[in-house]
Amino acid sequence: MFDIGAAELLVIVIVAVIVIGPKDLPLAMRTAGRWIGKMRKISSHFRSGIDTMVREAELEDMEKKWKEQNARIMREHPQGGPKEMEPTGAYPPPAQTPAPAPVPAEGSAESAKPVDSAPVSAPAPTTDSTMKPGDQT
């Protein structure tokens, strides 16, 4: 706040010793310290009051913004949420449906082949003495 360096502080102390005298200097320093403490307390109280007013103004602005957004959402969705939404406000998990098999395009080589309806089986396991557990073929 005040830019007082070592040289300026030394000049102030010398002037104080000459003007006040060495006998009354401790009492004067105590009194000055009390005044400085009171000034700091008052400025801290003032600063906290200003900060509180700013915070309250910001909260009022945010509440106003939230009310406007809520009103807009209620205008866009007058019935509430979608019918599938649960009472908690969450969507239910998606249903597990198998994906449909891709249909080959007409005129392609795959569409000319007859469809084999027999299930395809896996190859029979082999018993090879060199295979270890966990090895795959």
Phi, psi and omega in degrees: 000293175265134180265082181252117179270185182294321182295316180294321179296321178296319178296318180297317180296316180297315178297320180295319179295320181290314185284312185275322182098151183292336182288317183266359183297316179300320178295318179296321179293319178299314180298316179297321178297319178296316179297318179296319177299318178296319180296319178295319180296316180296316180293324177294317178296317178298315181297318180293325176296317178296316179299320179296317179297319179295315179299317179295321178295320178294320178296319178298318178297317180294319179297320178297316179296318180295321178296319179296317179295319179297317179297320179296316180295320180293327176292319182288328183232076185292335182277358186098214181275178176298156183297329182281355181287138180283163180299339180282349181098358180262151174281145177291159179295148181295146179288143180271098177247139179291143179287139179291148180290143180292140180266125179291150180290150180292142178088358179273168182293328182289327181286339180280339181285145175288149181276127179265118184270355180284138179291146179272130180258158179283154179295149181292141180292145179257151177251089180258132183289343180274347181281142178254159177300136180096342176287143178241155180270000000 
